[in-house]
Amino acid sequence: MKRFVLLVVVAGLAGGGYYAYRNQRAGTQQAQASAVSGPRAVPVEVASVETMTVNEEVEALGTLAADESVIIASEIAGRVVALGFKEGERVKAGQDLVKLDTAILDAELKQALADLGLARDTNERLRALVQRGSGTQVALDESTARLASSEARVQLAKAKLAQSTIVAPFSGVVGLRSVGIGDYVSVGKPLIVLTSIDPIKVDFRVPEIYLSRVKVGQPVQVRVDAVPDRTFTGQIFAIDPVVDVNGRAIRLRANVPNGDLALKPGLFARLSITVDQRENAMVIPEMAVVPDGVGKMIYVAENGKARRVAVELGKRLPGKVEVVGGLKPGMQIITAGQMRLRDGSTISVKEKPVQTSQL
């Protein structure tokens, strides 16, 4: 029995040693095979560097304002006899808006004309007498002065008569009236507001760092919450020469075509100003950029290897980003799998699946 147990123990030790020897030999052969075949390639996806036009824009907030706006008031007192407009409608320059009663003014003009005629006849008779030597120069001078005074009164009466009809000084839209037919208006009483809103102006500000980059004639894109489904295009036409010391900002003014009168003065506006346009700018997918301790970097695929390249980024676009330094057009950029790479890693490029349409 003791011999049998001893034989079992010896057989177990021999089997364990053989098993350990075989595993060690297999691991050594596998390591040798890996060393011969080289490091395993990392599967990646690549894309080419694109070139496109990139617009550098500045965002700003502003307020819409009328191109011209005046309060129409009467220069003389009188009773309103006619209105030549409807509230909220467009009127043209020179169109009659309000007419006042002219009965008293017509009478004053006739009296002034009669006085002028008498003064002219008297002046002519005295002039003839002086020429014949039977009149005095003093009487002629007094008559000449009365003639000039009569002519002035005629001009005044005609001016008052002309002011009895109030006309639109420019084309625009009239607001709500505060006068009706039969009302007696005094001098200077506000009657209506006339506003020109085509084109309409927009006042806005940008930080002072853009002083050298904003110019008259630059296009602006305008959006308002009241018309959310439209974008309006305007143009800068004035730049305030004084920088606001409180906000360190530049005041600008642009005009926007408003033929359908969709925009109204006082609306809040969001603006986008194109301050620069770069042709043939290099653009890459945003997913290709890898954060680095110093800056931004990407991996370029070259001859089956991944090369680490530091880049300088510009404007960010939807799903893409502009590269202003570090790349050349046509380079192959690694867009997927780069988190497993090191500089000089072996790569294998995966083909993107071709999308087929199903009929």
C-alpha positions in Angstrom: 0.0 0.0 0.0 2.9 2.4 0.8 4.5 1.6 -2.6 1.2 2.4 -4.4 0.9 5.8 -2.7 4.5 6.7 -3.5 4.0 5.8 -7.1 0.9 8.1 -7.3 2.8 11.0 -5.8 5.7 10.6 -8.2 3.3 10.4 -11.2 1.5 13.6 -10.1 4.8 15.5 -9.7 6.0 14.4 -13.1 2.7 15.4 -14.8 2.7 18.9 -13.2 6.2 19.5 -14.3 5.5 18.5 -17.9 2.4 20.8 -18.0 4.4 23.8 -16.7 7.2 23.1 -19.2 4.7 23.0 -22.1 3.0 26.3 -21.1 6.3 28.1 -20.7 7.4 26.9 -24.1 4.2 27.9 -25.8 4.4 31.4 -24.3 8.0 31.8 -25.4 7.1 30.7 -29.0 4.2 33.2 -29.1 6.4 36.1 -27.9 9.0 35.2 -30.5 6.2 35.2 -33.2 5.0 38.6 -32.0 8.5 40.0 -32.1 9.0 38.8 -35.6 5.6 40.0 -37.0 6.0 43.5 -35.4 3.4 45.7 -33.4 -0.3 45.3 -34.2 -1.8 48.0 -36.5 -4.5 50.3 -35.0 -7.6 50.6 -37.1 -8.5 54.2 -37.9 -10.7 56.3 -40.2 -9.3 59.2 -42.3 -10.6 62.3 -44.1 -8.9 64.8 -46.4 -8.3 68.5 -45.5 -10.9 70.6 -47.2 -10.7 74.1 -48.6 -13.6 76.5 -48.5 -14.5 80.1 -47.9 -14.8 81.1 -44.2 -16.5 84.3 -43.0 -15.3 85.8 -39.8 -18.3 87.2 -38.0 -19.1 89.3 -34.9 -22.3 89.0 -33.0 -24.1 92.1 -31.7 -27.4 93.3 -30.2 -29.2 96.3 -31.5 -32.5 98.2 -31.8 -34.5 99.1 -34.9 -35.1 102.8 -35.5 -37.0 104.8 -38.1 -35.1 106.3 -41.0 -37.0 109.5 -40.5 -39.7 110.4 -38.1 -41.4 113.8 -37.5 -44.4 115.1 -35.6 -46.7 116.9 -38.0 -48.1 120.1 -36.3 -49.9 123.2 -37.5 -48.0 126.4 -38.0 -51.2 128.5 -37.8 -54.4 128.3 -35.9 -57.6 127.2 -37.7 -60.4 124.7 -38.0 -59.8 121.4 -39.7 -62.0 120.9 -42.8 -60.4 117.9 -44.5 -58.0 115.0 -43.8 -56.1 113.5 -46.8 -54.9 110.2 -45.2 -56.0 107.1 -43.3 -54.2 106.0 -40.2 -51.4 103.5 -40.7 -51.3 103.9 -44.5 -48.4 105.0 -46.7 -48.3 108.5 -48.1 -46.1 110.2 -50.6 -44.0 113.3 -50.3 -46.1 116.4 -51.0 -49.4 114.6 -50.4 -52.0 116.7 -48.6 -52.6 115.5 -45.0 -54.6 118.2 -43.2 -56.6 121.2 -44.6 -57.7 124.1 -42.4 -60.5 126.6 -43.1 -59.3 129.5 -45.2 -62.2 131.9 -45.1 -60.4 134.4 -42.8 -57.1 134.0 -44.7 -58.7 134.6 -48.1 -60.2 137.8 -46.7 -56.9 139.0 -45.3 -55.2 138.3 -48.6 -57.8 140.3 -50.5 -57.4 143.3 -48.1 -53.7 143.1 -48.4 -53.9 143.1 -52.2 -56.3 146.1 -52.1 -53.9 148.0 -49.8 -51.0 147.1 -52.1 -52.9 148.5 -55.2 -53.6 151.8 -53.4 -50.1 152.2 -52.2 -48.7 151.5 -55.7 -51.0 154.1 -57.3 -50.2 156.7 -54.7 -46.4 156.1 -55.1 -46.7 156.5 -58.9 -48.6 159.8 -58.6 -46.1 161.3 -56.1 -43.2 160.1 -58.3 -44.7 161.9 -61.3 -45.3 165.1 -59.2 -41.7 165.1 -58.1 -40.5 164.7 -61.6 -42.6 167.8 -62.6 -41.2 169.7 -59.6 -44.6 170.1 -57.9 -44.2 167.4 -55.2 -41.8 166.9 -52.3 -39.2 164.2 -51.9 -40.3 163.5 -48.3 -43.8 162.6 -49.4 -42.4 160.3 -52.1 -40.1 158.5 -49.6 -43.0 158.0 -47.2 -45.1 156.6 -50.1 -42.3 154.2 -51.1 -42.1 152.9 -47.6 -45.9 152.3 -47.4 -45.7 150.5 -50.7 -43.0 148.1 -49.4 -45.0 147.5 -46.2 -48.1 146.6 -48.3 -46.0 144.2 -50.4 -44.8 142.5 -47.2 -48.3 142.1 -45.9 -49.4 140.4 -49.2 -46.5 138.0 -48.9 -47.5 137.2 -45.3 -51.1 136.6 -46.2 -50.1 134.3 -49.0 -47.7 132.4 -46.7 -50.5 131.9 -44.1 -52.8 130.7 -46.8 -50.2 128.2 -48.0 -49.8 126.9 -44.4 -53.5 126.1 -44.2 -52.7 122.9 -46.1 -50.3 120.6 -44.4 -48.4 118.3 -46.7 -46.1 115.3 -46.1 -42.5 116.4 -46.1 -41.3 112.9 -47.2 -42.8 109.5 -48.1 -43.6 107.3 -45.2 -46.3 105.8 -43.0 -48.7 107.9 -40.9 -49.5 106.9 -37.4 -52.6 107.4 -35.3 -54.1 110.8 -35.6 -55.0 113.0 -32.7 -57.3 115.4 -34.7 -60.6 115.1 -36.6 -62.6 117.1 -39.0 -64.1 120.1 -37.2 -61.4 120.4 -34.5 -59.9 123.7 -33.9 -56.1 123.5 -33.7 -53.8 126.0 -32.2 -50.3 126.8 -33.4 -47.9 124.0 -32.8 -50.5 121.4 -31.8 -49.3 117.8 -32.8 -51.6 116.3 -35.3 -50.0 113.0 -36.5 -46.6 111.3 -36.7 -45.1 110.6 -40.0 -42.4 107.8 -40.1 -40.2 106.6 -42.9 -39.3 102.9 -42.3 -38.1 101.8 -45.8 -35.2 101.4 -45.4 -35.2 101.0 -41.6 -32.1 101.8 -39.4 -30.6 99.6 -36.8 -28.3 101.0 -34.0 -25.9 98.6 -32.4 -22.5 98.4 -30.6 -19.4 96.2 -31.0 -16.3 95.9 -28.7 -13.6 98.4 -29.3 -11.1 95.6 -30.4 -13.0 95.5 -33.7 -12.4 99.2 -34.5 -10.0 98.5 -37.3 -12.2 95.7 -38.7 -15.5 97.4 -39.1 -16.0 99.6 -42.1 -18.8 101.4 -43.9 -20.3 99.2 -46.5 -19.9 95.9 -44.6 -22.9 93.6 -44.8 -24.9 92.7 -41.7 -27.4 89.9 -41.1 -30.4 91.0 -38.9 -32.8 88.7 -37.0 -35.8 89.8 -34.9 -37.9 87.8 -32.5 -41.1 89.3 -34.0 -40.3 87.7 -37.4 -38.4 84.5 -36.4 -38.5 82.7 -39.8 -36.7 85.5 -41.7 -33.2 86.9 -41.9 -32.8 90.4 -43.2 -29.6 91.7 -44.9 -28.4 95.2 -44.4 -25.3 97.4 -44.7 -23.3 99.6 -42.3 -23.5 103.2 -43.4 -22.2 105.2 -40.3 -19.7 104.7 -37.6 -19.6 107.0 -34.5 -16.1 108.6 -34.4 -16.2 108.6 -30.5 -15.8 105.3 -28.6 -18.2 104.9 -25.6 -15.9 105.2 -22.5 -18.5 103.4 -20.3 -18.8 100.2 -22.3 -15.6 100.5 -24.4 -17.7 99.9 -27.5 -18.1 101.4 -30.9 -21.5 102.7 -32.0 -22.6 101.8 -35.5 -25.7 102.3 -37.7 -26.9 100.2 -40.6 -29.9 100.4 -42.9 -32.0 97.4 -43.9 -34.4 97.3 -46.8 -38.0 97.0 -45.5 -40.2 97.0 -48.6 -43.0 95.0 -47.0 -42.8 96.9 -43.7 -42.3 93.7 -41.7 -39.8 95.5 -39.5 -40.9 98.2 -37.0 -39.0 100.8 -35.1 -38.2 99.8 -31.5 -37.8 96.0 -32.2 -35.0 94.2 -30.5 -32.5 92.8 -33.1 -29.7 90.3 -33.2 -26.9 91.1 -35.7 -24.1 89.2 -37.4 -21.4 91.4 -39.0 -19.0 89.9 -41.5 -15.6 91.5 -40.6 -13.4 89.2 -42.7 -13.6 86.6 -45.5 -10.9 84.1 -46.1 -10.8 82.3 -49.4 -9.4 78.7 -49.6 -9.3 78.3 -45.8 -8.4 74.8 -44.6 -11.1 73.0 -42.7 -11.1 69.6 -41.0 -13.7 67.6 -39.1 -14.0 68.7 -35.5 -13.7 65.2 -34.2 -10.1 64.9 -35.5 -8.8 67.5 -33.0 -7.2 66.0 -29.9 -6.7 68.1 -26.7 -3.1 68.4 -25.6 -1.4 69.8 -22.5 0.1 72.7 -24.5 -2.5 73.2 -27.3 -4.4 71.3 -29.9 -3.1 68.5 -32.1 -4.2 66.0 -34.7 -2.8 62.8 -36.2 -1.9 62.7 -39.9 -1.8 59.4 -41.8 1.5 59.0 -43.7 2.8 55.7 -45.2 0.9 53.5 -42.8 2.0 55.5 -39.8 0.4 58.1 -37.5 2.3 61.4 -37.3 1.4 63.8 -34.4 1.0 67.4 -35.7 0.3 70.5 -33.5 -2.2 72.8 -35.2 -3.6 76.3 -34.7 -7.4 76.5 -34.9 -9.5 79.3 -36.3 -13.2 79.7 -36.6 -15.5 76.8 -35.5 -18.2 75.7 -38.0 -21.0 73.2 -37.6 -19.1 69.9 -37.3 -15.9 71.4 -38.6 -13.1 73.7 -37.6 -10.8 75.9 -39.5 -7.0 75.3 -39.2 -4.9 78.4 -39.7 -1.5 76.7 -39.2 0.2 73.3 -39.2 -1.5 71.6 -42.2 -1.4 71.6 -46.0 -4.3 71.0 -48.3 -4.8 67.3 -49.3 -3.4 65.8 -46.1 -5.1 62.7 -44.7 -6.4 63.4 -41.2 -7.3 60.7 -38.8 -10.9 61.2 -37.6 -11.6 58.1 -35.6 -9.4 55.8 -33.5 -6.8 58.6 -32.7 -7.3 58.2 -28.9 -5.3 54.9 -29.1 -2.5 56.3 -31.1 1.0 57.5 -30.3 3.4 59.4 -32.6 4.7 56.8 -35.1 2.0 54.1 -34.4 1.2 51.7 -37.1 -2.3 52.2 -38.5 -4.7 50.4 -40.8 -7.3 52.6 -42.6 -10.8 51.3 -42.4 -13.0 51.8 -45.5 -16.1 53.8 -44.8 -19.3 51.8 -45.7 -20.9 52.9 -48.9 -24.5 54.0 -48.4 -26.9 52.6 -50.9 -30.4 53.9 -51.4 -33.3 51.4 -51.3 -35.9 51.8 -53.9 
